[in-house]
Amino acid sequence: MLPAFQFSLGHQVLQGLVTVGKYDGTHPCLTAGTTAGKVLIHCPHSRSETQNEVIFLNINRKITSVATGLLNPNLGHDVLMVGTQTSLMVYDVEENADLFFKEVHDGANVIAFGNIFNIDAPLCVVGGNCSIQAFDHEGTELFWTVTGDNVSALAFCDVNDDGVAELICGTEDFEMRVFHHEDVIKEITETDVVIRVEPLHKQRFAYALMHGTVGVYDKLTRAWRVKSKTRVNCINCFDLDNDGVPELIAGWENGKVEVRNEKTGEVVSKDYFQAPIAALVHADYRLDGRTCLMCLTTEGDVRGWLPSSAGGDGMSGGGGPGMSGGMSKLGMGQEAKDGELFRELNSKKQALTQELASFQEQVKQFKQGGKDTAQGVIPTDTKLNISLKSNKTQGTVELHLMTSNYSVIRAVVIFAEHLFDGEACMLHPMPPSNNVIVQISPSKDVQTTMNIKAMAGLSSNSVQYHVFEMTYAMPKFAMYHSIEAHQVTKTPEGFCQFYLSKRPNWLWNWIHKSFINIDEQMPQPKGADKALVLDAHFISLRTGEPLVISMTGEQGGMITIRTDDIEVAGELIQDLCGFLQVAELESTASFPGEMEKFKQVLMRVDEYNAVRLKLTAEMADASNLVKALIVKAEDYRMLSDMSNLKKVFGGLQQTNGDLIAEYNKRANNHQQLLLQLKEVNMMIQKAAKLRVGNAKTRVVAACRAAIKKNNIHELFHIIRTGHDSSTS
C-alpha cells in the first residue's frame, strides 16, 4: 500500500504540539511547535507565488501547547492559540495580528477549543497548574475551576448522551475528571499520568497514559485497554475502514503507528516510521473533499492516508515502502459484523481447545502413573478462602489466602490496579503452606478489584496443581484500622459537620462497605455522650493519625467527621454521598492545622510575587543599559576609537552576565511561585470536596473571587462555612 502523500517539513517538530487550522477559512494549514520557541505553519495551498510554503512565527518563549479553532465567529476563519509556561497568545494568522495576549500565571500546559455548558461563546480552554481557565475571543475569562493536580490532557465529549459535550480533564495525579460546567459528574482514577484524551464515537472516548497504556471508555465505564512497554506519544480517532465508526489510532515512541478496533481494541493494521511519532491529525489536506489521516514524526516527516474505500491509494493491503504487513481493508455493513463475530467465536474456540487438551493430558498422566499420580490431585471439595486484615505493626493491609483443608498453595498471582508497581504481584511461599499472607500498602484511597490466581497442590512435591481464579474487592478505605473508643490516644482538632436525614444504619452500611473488619450489625455507642446514635473510631495505617465518624439525632441526623487531614474528610464525604445518592450537601469545617499551613503558603505567594516584580524592574533597567551600551559601541566603531570600544564591550559583557544571573534568579523564583500557587489551588479543591452539588461549585467561585481581591480573611471564612461573608 502506498500512502496518499508524503513529504518532509525539513524541521524538527515537538511531540504533541501539532494541529491543523484554516486560517483563511478555506485552506488547511499544518501547524507545529518547533524548538527555539517558534511555530511552523505549512501552507501547501499558497495563494501567491511569492508566499513560502513554510512560514514561521517567533514566539520567543518555550511553547507548551497549540490549538486552532473559530474562536471569533465574526472573523469566518480559524485563529491560532499558543500556550507557554506563563502566557496565552491568540493570533490571527491571516491578518498577522494578535487577538489578545494574556498572562496566565498557572501556565498553559494544554489548550482545547470548544463550548462549555451555559456559555454561548466558543472558548479557548486552558489547563494549567491545578486549574482550568476559559477565555473568549476578547481575552475575557468566562470560566475558572480547580483540579487535583497539573492538567495534562483536555477534550470535549458528550459522555452522558444529553446533547451537551462535557469537558474531560486528565491530570498528573492519575485522575480523569468529567466537568458539566463547574460540576464534576465523574472522577476516574487511572494507573499513571493521563497524557491524551480524544472523543471517539458518541459517548465513547479514548485515552493514553504515560507508561504506555491506551484504552477506551464507554459512558464512563472502561470498555478495554492495552498496555505496552513502549511510551505512547499520541492518539487520534479516524474512520480508516470507512464503516461509519472511527478507529483508535496510536502513535508510539518507537515509531510504530497502530490502528485498533474501537470496540475490542484488536489491532487492525500497523505501520512503522524511522523516528518517534510526534502527532496524529486528520483534515481534508488535499482539498479533494476527502478527509485523510496524517502522521508526523519528530524529525518533520509527514505521511497521509485516505480511508480504505477511497480507491487504490487508500488503506488496502499491499506492501508499499516502509509498511509492515500493509493496512487491511475491512468489509462494510453486514460483512464487517460477520467478520468480527467470527473472530470472537474463533478466539473462544481456541481457548476451549487448549483447556480440553490440558484436561486430556492430565487424564493421560493419571492413567499412566496410577496411585503415585493421584497423590498430586487435591480433593474435589477444596475451597480457597480469602479475607483482608489490618496489620497495625507493619502499617499494611494483609490479604489472607487459606485452603479449606491440608492442600498447600504453591504460588499466587494478583492483578490489581493502584495496589502494586506494574499492577501485578507474584508470590512463591517457601515452603508452600495452606495459608499465605500478602502485604498490601496502597498509596491512595481507591476502591479496586483484585484478580487472584492461586496454584494449589496436595504437597510441595506435587506434579499437578489446581488453579483457583477468584476476584476480591478491596474497599476504598481499607488502610484505616477499626479500634475501640478507649484506644484513641488523641482527639483530632479538625472536623467537618453536616446534616443528613438518613437513618444511622444507612451510614453504618456505608462504613461496612468502605472499611474492613467491620461488623454487619451496628454496635451501640459506648461513650459518655448519650446523644450519639453512631460512633466509629479508626486509625490510619499510613500515618497513625486517628479518624472518628459520629452521628447524633439532631435535626434528623448530624454527622461529624473528625480528622486533621482535610483531604481525607473530603474523600469520605464524596464517597458517602455517592453511596447514599445525595446530590446536594452543605457543611461547616474547621481544620486549624491545615489552615495554619495554608496561611504560610499565602504569605510565601505574596513574598514571591514581590520578588518577581522587583527582579522584573531590575532586568528592565539592565536591558536599557544594554541598549545604551550597544549604541555607544556603534558610535566608537564608526569613529575607529578602539580603546573606548573595548571598554564599552567589556561593560556590555559584564551587564549581559548580570542579566543572565538575574534571569536565573527570576526562573527559580517563578518555579517556587508555581509550587505555592499549586498549593493554593489544591486547598480550594479540598475545601470544595467537603460539599456536594451547587455548594461545591459555589465554594470554588467564591474562593476565586476572594483570591482576586487578596482577601485572606474572606477566603478562610469560605473554606470554613462554604459561604462568603455577604451570603452568611
C-alpha positions in Angstrom: 0.0 0.0 0.0 1.2 3.5 -0.9 0.3 6.5 1.2 -1.8 9.1 -0.5 1.0 11.6 0.0 4.2 12.1 2.0 6.6 15.0 2.4 9.1 16.4 4.9 8.8 19.7 6.7 12.6 19.9 7.0 12.4 20.9 10.6 12.1 19.0 13.9 8.7 19.0 15.5 7.9 18.9 19.2 5.8 16.0 20.4 2.1 16.8 20.8 2.3 20.4 19.5 0.6 19.8 16.2 -2.7 21.0 14.8 -4.5 21.9 11.6 -6.2 25.2 11.0 -8.0 27.0 8.2 -6.5 30.5 8.8 -8.2 31.9 5.7 -11.4 30.0 6.2 -10.8 27.6 3.3 -7.2 26.2 3.0 -6.0 23.8 5.8 -2.5 24.5 7.1 -0.4 22.1 9.2 0.8 23.9 12.3 3.5 22.6 14.7 5.6 23.9 17.6 9.3 23.6 17.0 12.4 24.2 19.1 13.7 27.7 19.9 10.2 29.0 20.6 8.9 29.0 17.0 5.6 27.9 15.4 5.9 26.3 11.9 2.9 26.7 9.5 2.9 24.6 6.4 0.7 26.2 3.7 0.6 23.9 0.7 -2.2 25.9 -1.0 -0.4 29.2 -1.3 -2.5 31.9 -2.9 0.5 33.8 -4.3 3.8 32.8 -5.9 5.8 35.0 -3.5 4.4 33.3 -0.4 6.6 30.5 1.0 5.1 27.1 1.7 6.5 27.0 5.2 6.4 30.1 7.4 7.5 30.7 11.0 6.1 32.6 13.9 8.6 33.7 16.6 7.0 33.3 20.0 10.4 33.6 21.8 9.2 31.5 24.7 9.0 27.8 25.4 5.8 26.6 23.7 3.8 24.2 25.8 0.6 23.8 23.7 -1.0 24.8 20.4 -4.6 24.6 19.1 -6.8 26.2 16.4 -10.4 27.0 16.2 -13.1 29.5 15.1 -12.8 31.5 18.4 -14.4 34.6 16.9 -17.3 33.5 14.6 -17.4 37.0 13.1 -14.0 36.5 11.5 -15.1 33.5 9.5 -11.7 31.7 9.9 -9.6 29.9 12.4 -7.2 31.5 14.8 -4.0 30.1 16.3 -3.9 29.6 20.1 -0.4 29.2 21.5 0.3 28.5 25.2 3.6 29.0 27.0 4.7 28.5 30.6 3.3 31.8 31.7 1.1 33.2 28.9 -1.6 32.6 26.3 -1.4 34.2 22.8 -4.3 34.1 20.4 -3.1 35.1 16.9 -4.9 35.8 13.6 -2.5 34.3 11.0 -4.4 35.7 8.0 -4.3 39.3 9.3 -0.9 38.9 11.0 -2.3 40.4 14.2 -2.8 39.4 17.9 -6.4 38.9 19.0 -5.1 39.1 22.6 -2.2 38.3 24.8 -2.9 37.1 28.3 -0.6 36.5 31.2 -1.6 33.1 32.7 0.3 32.6 36.0 -0.8 28.9 36.2 0.7 28.2 32.8 -0.9 26.7 29.7 0.0 23.0 29.7 -2.9 22.1 27.4 -5.3 24.0 25.2 -8.7 22.8 24.0 -11.2 24.6 21.8 -14.9 24.1 22.3 -18.1 25.1 24.1 -18.8 24.9 27.8 -22.4 24.3 29.1 -24.2 27.6 29.9 -21.7 29.7 28.0 -22.8 30.6 24.4 -19.5 31.8 23.0 -16.8 29.3 21.8 -13.9 29.2 24.2 -10.2 28.7 24.4 -9.9 26.3 27.4 -6.5 26.4 29.1 -5.3 23.7 31.5 -2.5 24.8 33.9 -1.2 24.4 37.4 -4.1 22.7 39.2 -6.6 25.0 37.4 -8.7 25.3 34.2 -9.5 28.7 32.7 -11.5 29.6 29.6 -11.3 32.8 27.5 -13.5 34.2 24.7 -12.1 35.9 21.6 -11.5 39.2 23.6 -9.5 37.5 26.3 -12.2 37.8 28.9 -12.1 35.0 31.5 -15.6 33.3 31.4 -14.8 30.1 33.3 -12.4 29.0 36.1 -12.2 25.9 38.2 -9.7 23.9 40.1 -8.4 20.3 39.6 -6.5 17.9 41.9 -3.1 18.4 40.1 -1.4 19.8 37.0 -3.6 19.4 33.9 -2.1 17.1 31.3 -5.0 16.5 28.9 -8.2 18.2 27.8 -11.0 17.1 25.4 -14.8 17.6 24.8 -17.1 14.6 24.6 -20.8 14.0 25.3 -20.2 11.1 27.7 -23.8 11.0 29.1 -25.7 11.4 25.8 -27.5 14.6 26.9 -26.7 16.5 23.8 -24.1 18.7 25.5 -20.4 17.9 25.3 -18.7 17.6 28.7 -15.1 18.7 29.4 -12.8 15.8 30.2 -9.7 16.7 32.1 -6.7 14.4 32.7 -4.3 15.4 35.5 -0.9 14.3 36.8 -2.4 12.7 39.9 -3.7 9.9 37.6 -7.2 11.2 37.6 -9.7 11.9 34.8 -12.5 14.3 35.8 -15.6 15.0 33.7 -16.9 18.5 34.1 -20.5 19.6 33.3 -19.9 23.3 33.6 -18.2 23.5 37.0 -19.8 20.4 38.4 -17.6 17.2 38.5 -20.0 14.5 37.4 -17.4 11.7 37.5 -13.9 11.1 38.8 -11.9 8.2 37.3 -8.7 7.0 38.8 -6.2 5.6 36.4 -2.8 3.9 36.9 -0.5 6.7 35.6 -0.5 10.2 34.3 -3.2 10.8 31.6 -1.4 12.4 28.7 -4.1 12.3 26.0 -7.9 12.2 25.8 -9.8 12.1 22.4 -13.5 11.9 21.7 -14.1 8.7 19.8 -17.8 7.9 18.8 -21.0 9.0 20.6 -20.4 8.5 24.3 -17.1 6.8 23.9 -13.7 8.5 24.3 -10.1 7.2 24.1 -7.2 7.9 26.5 -3.5 7.3 26.7 -1.3 7.0 29.8 2.4 7.9 30.3 3.6 4.3 30.9 2.2 3.0 27.6 -1.5 2.2 28.1 -4.2 3.1 25.6 -7.9 2.4 26.1 -11.5 3.4 25.6 -14.3 4.4 28.0 -17.9 3.9 27.1 -20.3 6.0 29.1 -17.7 6.5 31.9 -17.1 2.7 32.1 -13.9 1.3 30.7 -14.6 -0.8 27.6 -11.0 -2.0 27.1 -7.4 -1.1 27.5 -4.0 -2.5 26.4 -0.6 -1.9 27.9 2.8 -1.7 26.2 6.4 -1.4 27.3 6.8 1.5 24.8 5.7 5.0 25.6 2.6 6.2 23.7 3.1 9.7 22.3 -0.3 10.5 20.7 -3.7 9.1 19.8 -6.3 10.1 17.3 -9.7 8.8 16.2 -10.4 8.4 12.5 -12.7 6.2 10.4 -10.0 4.4 8.4 -12.0 1.5 7.1 -15.0 3.8 6.2 -17.6 1.8 8.1 -19.0 4.8 9.8 -17.3 4.2 13.2 -13.8 5.7 13.8 -10.9 3.5 14.9 -8.4 4.4 17.6 -5.0 5.3 16.0 -2.0 5.3 18.4 1.5 6.7 17.7 4.4 5.3 19.8 7.9 6.4 20.8 9.5 3.6 18.7 7.9 4.9 15.5 5.0 2.5 15.4 1.5 3.5 14.3 -1.3 1.2 15.3 -4.9 1.1 14.2 -7.2 -0.6 16.7 -10.8 -1.6 16.6 -12.7 0.8 18.9 -15.0 -1.9 20.4 -12.4 -4.6 21.1 -9.0 -3.0 21.0 -7.9 -5.5 18.4 -5.0 -4.4 16.1 -6.4 -3.9 12.6 -3.2 -2.7 11.0 0.1 -1.1 11.8 2.9 0.9 10.2 6.4 1.9 11.1 8.5 5.1 10.9 12.1 5.8 11.4 11.6 8.4 14.2 9.3 8.8 17.2 5.7 9.8 16.3 5.0 13.4 17.2 1.3 13.7 16.4 -1.7 12.3 14.5 -4.2 14.7 12.9 -6.8 14.5 10.3 -8.1 17.0 7.7 -9.1 17.4 4.1 -5.5 18.4 3.3 -5.6 17.8 -0.4 -8.9 19.8 -0.8 -10.5 16.9 -2.7 -13.4 16.5 -0.4 -11.9 13.5 1.4 -10.6 13.7 5.0 -7.2 12.0 5.4 -5.2 10.8 8.4 -1.8 12.4 8.7 1.1 11.2 10.9 4.1 13.5 11.8 7.4 12.3 13.3 9.6 14.4 15.5 12.0 14.7 12.5 9.3 16.5 10.5 8.3 13.7 8.1 4.7 13.6 7.2 2.6 10.8 5.7 -1.1 10.8 4.9 -3.6 8.0 4.1 -7.2 8.1 2.8 -10.0 5.8 4.1 -10.0 2.3 2.5 -12.9 2.8 0.2 -11.2 5.8 -1.5 -9.6 3.7 -4.2 -6.2 2.2 -4.8 -4.3 4.8 -2.7 -6.4 4.0 0.4 -5.6 1.7 3.3 -5.6 -1.6 1.4 -3.2 -4.4 1.9 -0.3 -4.0 -0.5 3.2 -3.8 0.9 4.5 -0.4 0.0 7.8 1.1 1.2 8.2 1.3 4.9 4.9 -0.6 5.6 4.7 -3.7 7.8 2.1 -6.2 6.6 0.0 -3.4 4.9 -3.2 -1.9 6.1 -6.0 -4.5 5.9 -9.3 -3.4 4.3 -12.3 -4.3 6.3 -15.7 -5.0 4.7 -18.6 -2.8 5.2 -22.1 -3.4 6.7 -23.1 -7.0 7.5 -19.8 -8.4 6.2 -17.8 -6.4 8.8 -20.1 -7.6 11.6 -19.9 -11.2 10.5 -16.1 -11.0 10.4 -16.0 -9.6 13.9 -18.3 -12.3 15.2 -16.2 -15.0 13.5 -13.0 -13.7 15.2 -14.7 -13.6 18.5 -16.0 -17.2 18.2 -12.7 -18.4 16.9 -10.8 -17.0 19.9 -13.3 -18.7 22.2 -12.8 -22.0 20.3 -9.0 -21.7 20.7 -9.3 -21.1 24.5 -11.7 -24.1 24.9 -9.4 -26.3 22.8 -6.4 -25.5 24.9 -8.4 -26.2 28.1 -9.6 -29.6 26.7 -6.1 -30.5 25.7 -4.9 -29.8 29.2 -7.6 -32.0 30.8 -6.8 -34.8 28.4 -3.1 -34.6 29.3 -3.9 -34.8 33.0 -6.2 -37.8 32.5 -3.5 -39.5 30.4 -0.9 -38.9 33.1 -3.3 -40.1 35.8 -3.9 -43.4 34.0 -0.2 -44.0 33.3 1.0 -43.0 36.8 -1.6 -44.9 38.9 -1.6 -44.2 42.6 1.6 -42.0 42.6 0.0 -39.5 40.2 -3.2 -39.5 42.3 -1.2 -38.1 45.2 -0.9 -34.8 43.4 -4.6 -34.2 42.9 -6.3 -32.1 45.5 -9.7 -33.1 47.0 -12.7 -32.0 44.9 -14.3 -30.1 47.8 -11.2 -27.9 48.3 -12.0 -24.2 48.6 -9.9 -21.1 48.8 -10.9 -18.7 51.5 -9.9 -15.0 51.1 -10.0 -12.3 53.7 -8.5 -8.8 54.5 -7.0 -7.9 57.8 -5.1 -4.9 59.2 -1.5 -5.2 60.3 -1.1 -2.2 62.7 2.5 -3.0 63.4 3.6 -3.1 59.7 1.2 -0.4 58.7 -0.2 -2.5 55.9 -3.3 -4.5 54.9 -2.9 -8.2 54.8 -4.6 -10.4 52.2 -5.0 -13.9 53.7 -5.4 -16.9 51.4 -6.2 -20.2 53.0 -7.3 -23.5 51.7 -10.2 -25.3 53.4 -8.0 -28.4 54.1 -4.4 -29.6 54.1 -3.8 -28.6 50.5 -0.9 -26.2 50.0 -0.6 -23.1 47.9 2.5 -23.2 45.7 2.2 -19.7 44.0 -0.1 -16.7 44.0 -0.5 -14.1 41.2 -2.6 -11.0 41.9 -3.6 -8.5 39.2 -5.0 -5.2 40.6 -4.8 -1.5 39.7 -3.3 1.0 42.2 -2.0 -1.6 44.6 1.3 -2.8 43.1 4.0 -1.5 40.9 3.3 -2.8 37.4 -0.3 -3.7 38.6 0.7 -7.2 39.4 2.2 -9.2 42.3 3.6 -12.7 42.3 4.4 -14.7 45.4 6.1 -18.1 45.9 5.7 -19.3 49.5 8.8 -21.1 50.8 7.9 -23.7 51.9 4.4 -24.0 50.4 1.7 -23.9 53.0 -2.1 -23.8 53.2 -2.1 -20.2 54.5 -0.4 -17.4 52.5 -0.3 -13.7 53.6 0.2 -10.9 51.0 1.2 -7.5 52.3 -0.6 -4.6 50.6 0.0 -0.9 51.1 -1.8 1.3 48.6 -0.6 4.9 48.5 -4.1 6.3 47.7 -7.6 5.5 48.9 -9.0 3.9 45.9 -11.5 1.0 45.6 -10.2 -1.7 43.3 -10.9 -5.3 42.4 -8.2 -7.9 42.8 -8.0 -10.8 40.3 -6.4 -13.6 42.2 -4.9 -16.8 40.7 -3.6 -19.4 43.2 -1.9 -22.7 42.4 -2.9 -25.4 45.0 -1.5 -28.9 45.3 -1.6 -31.8 47.6 2.0 -31.2 48.8 5.1 -29.3 47.9 6.2 -32.3 45.7 3.0 -32.4 43.6 3.4 -32.5 39.9 -0.2 -31.5 39.3 -1.8 -28.3 40.6 -5.2 -26.8 40.6 -5.5 -23.1 39.7 -8.1 -21.1 41.7 -9.3 -18.0 39.8 -11.2 -15.6 42.0 -11.9 -11.8 42.3 -12.0 -9.9 45.6 -12.9 -6.3 46.2 -10.6 -4.0 48.1 -12.6 -1.3 50.0 -11.7 2.3 49.4 -10.7 3.0 53.0 -9.0 -0.3 53.8 -6.0 1.5 55.1 -7.9 2.6 58.2 -7.9 0.2 61.1 -11.1 0.0 63.3 -10.4 0.5 67.0 -12.4 1.0 70.2 -13.1 4.4 71.5 -10.8 4.0 74.6 -7.9 3.1 72.3 -7.8 6.6 70.7 -4.7 8.3 72.1 -5.7 11.8 70.9 -8.8 13.5 69.6 -8.3 15.2 66.2 -8.6 19.0 66.3 -10.0 19.2 62.7 -13.6 18.3 62.0 -16.4 18.6 59.4 -20.1 18.7 60.3 -23.1 18.3 58.1 -26.8 17.2 58.3 -28.2 14.1 56.6 -31.8 13.0 57.1 -30.8 9.3 56.9 -31.1 6.6 59.4 -27.9 5.6 61.3 -27.9 2.0 59.9 -27.6 3.5 56.4 -24.5 5.3 57.5 -23.3 2.0 59.1 -23.9 0.1 55.8 -21.6 2.6 54.1 -18.9 2.1 56.8 -19.3 -1.7 56.5 -18.8 -1.4 52.7 -15.9 1.1 52.7 -13.8 -0.2 55.6 -12.5 -3.7 56.6 -13.2 -5.8 59.7 -16.5 -4.1 60.4 -19.4 -6.0 61.9 -22.6 -6.1 59.9 -24.6 -5.2 63.0 -24.2 -1.6 64.2 -23.0 -1.6 67.8 -24.3 0.8 70.4 -22.1 3.8 71.2 -20.2 3.3 74.4 -19.1 6.9 75.1 -20.4 9.3 77.7 -22.3 11.4 75.1 -25.8 10.0 75.2 -26.9 12.0 72.1 -24.7 9.8 69.9 -26.5 7.2 67.8 -23.4 6.1 66.0 -19.7 6.3 66.9 -16.9 4.7 64.9 -13.2 5.1 65.5 -10.3 4.3 63.2 -6.6 4.8 63.0 -4.7 5.4 59.7 -2.2 2.6 58.9 -0.2 5.1 56.8 0.3 8.0 59.3 -1.1 6.6 62.6 -3.5 9.6 62.8 -7.0 9.0 64.3 -10.3 9.2 62.4 -13.7 9.5 64.1 -17.1 9.3 62.4 -20.1 10.0 64.7 -23.7 10.8 64.3 -26.4 12.4 66.6 -30.1 12.6 66.1 -30.0 16.5 66.0 -32.2 17.9 63.1 -32.7 14.4 61.6 -29.1 13.4 61.8 -25.9 15.5 62.3 -22.7 13.7 61.1 -19.3 14.7 62.3 -16.1 13.5 60.8 -13.0 14.3 62.9 -9.6 14.2 61.3 -6.7 16.6 61.0 -6.4 15.9 57.2 -8.9 17.9 55.2 -8.3 15.8 52.1 -9.3 12.6 53.9 -12.5 14.3 55.1 -13.3 15.3 51.6 -12.8 11.8 50.2 -15.0 10.4 53.0 -17.8 12.9 52.2 -17.7 12.3 48.5 -17.8 8.5 48.9 -20.6 8.7 51.5 -22.8 11.0 49.3 -22.1 8.7 46.3 -23.2 5.7 48.3 -26.4 7.4 49.7 -27.0 9.2 46.3 -27.0 12.6 47.9 -27.0 15.3 45.3 -26.7 18.4 47.5 -24.8 18.8 50.7 -23.7 21.8 52.8 -21.1 21.5 55.5 -19.1 23.6 58.0 -15.5 22.7 58.7 -12.6 23.6 61.0 -9.1 22.4 60.3 -6.7 24.6 62.4 -3.5 22.7 61.4 -4.3 22.8 57.7 -5.4 26.5 57.9 -2.1 27.5 59.5 -0.1 25.7 56.8 -2.3 27.4 54.2 -1.7 30.8 55.8 2.1 30.2 55.4 1.6 29.3 51.8 -0.3 32.5 51.1 2.4 34.5 52.8 5.0 32.9 50.6 2.9 33.6 47.5 3.0 37.3 48.4 6.7 37.2 49.0 7.5 35.5 45.7 5.2 38.0 43.9 7.1 40.9 45.4 10.4 39.4 44.5 9.2 38.8 40.9 8.2 42.4 40.5 11.5 43.6 41.9 13.5 41.3 39.6 11.4 42.4 36.6 12.2 46.0 37.3 15.9 45.3 37.7 16.0 43.4 34.5 14.3 46.2 32.6 16.9 48.7 33.9 19.7 46.3 32.8 18.1 45.9 29.4 18.0 49.7 28.9 21.7 49.8 29.9 22.5 47.2 27.3 20.7 49.2 24.6 22.7 52.3 25.5 26.0 50.5 25.5 25.3 49.0 22.1 24.5 52.5 20.7 27.7 53.8 22.3 29.8 50.9 20.9 28.5 51.6 17.4 29.5 55.2 17.7 33.1 54.3 18.8 33.3 51.8 16.0 32.4 54.5 13.4 34.9 56.8 15.0 37.5 54.0 15.0 38.1 54.6 18.7 39.2 51.0 19.5 40.3 51.6 23.1 36.9 53.0 24.2 35.2 50.4 22.0 36.9 47.6 24.0 35.9 49.3 27.3 32.2 49.5 26.2 32.2 45.9 25.1 33.8 44.9 28.4 30.9 46.7 30.2 28.4 45.1 27.8 29.8 41.6 28.6 29.5 42.3 32.3 26.0 43.6 32.0 25.0 40.6 29.9 26.4 38.3 32.6 24.3 40.2 35.2 21.2 39.8 33.1 21.7 36.0 32.8 22.2 35.8 36.6 19.1 37.8 37.2 17.1 35.7 34.7 18.2 32.5 36.6 17.0 34.1 39.9 13.7 35.0 38.2 13.3 31.5 36.8 13.9 29.9 40.2 11.5 32.4 41.8 8.9 31.6 39.2 9.2 27.8 39.9 8.8 28.4 43.6 5.8 30.7 43.0 4.2 28.0 40.8 4.6 25.4 43.6 2.9 27.7 46.1 0.1 28.6 43.6 -0.5 24.9 43.1 -0.9 24.5 46.9 -3.5 27.3 46.8 -5.5 25.7 44.1 -5.3 22.3 45.8 -6.6 23.8 49.0 -9.6 25.2 47.1 -10.2 21.8 45.6 -10.0 20.1 49.1 -12.4 22.7 50.5 -14.8 22.2 47.6 -14.8 18.4 48.2 -16.3 19.0 51.7 -19.5 19.9 49.8 -21.7 18.3 47.1 -23.6 19.8 44.2 -24.2 23.6 44.0 -22.4 24.2 47.3 -19.3 22.7 45.9 -19.4 24.9 42.8 -20.1 28.0 44.9 -17.1 27.4 47.1 -14.7 27.3 44.1 -16.2 30.5 42.6 -16.2 32.3 45.9 -12.6 31.3 46.7 -11.5 32.5 43.3 -13.2 35.9 43.9 -11.6 36.2 47.3 -8.1 35.5 45.9 -8.5 38.1 43.2 -9.4 40.6 45.9 -6.5 39.4 48.0 -9.0 39.0 50.9 -7.4 36.3 53.1 -9.9 36.6 55.9 -12.8 36.1 53.4 -11.0 33.0 51.9 -10.7 31.4 55.3 -14.4 32.1 56.0 -15.5 30.5 52.8 -13.4 27.3 53.5 -14.9 27.1 57.0 -18.6 27.8 56.2 -19.0 27.2 52.4 -20.3 30.8 52.0 -18.8 34.2 51.6 -19.5 36.8 54.3 -22.2 38.6 52.3 -24.2 35.4 51.9 -23.7 34.4 55.5 
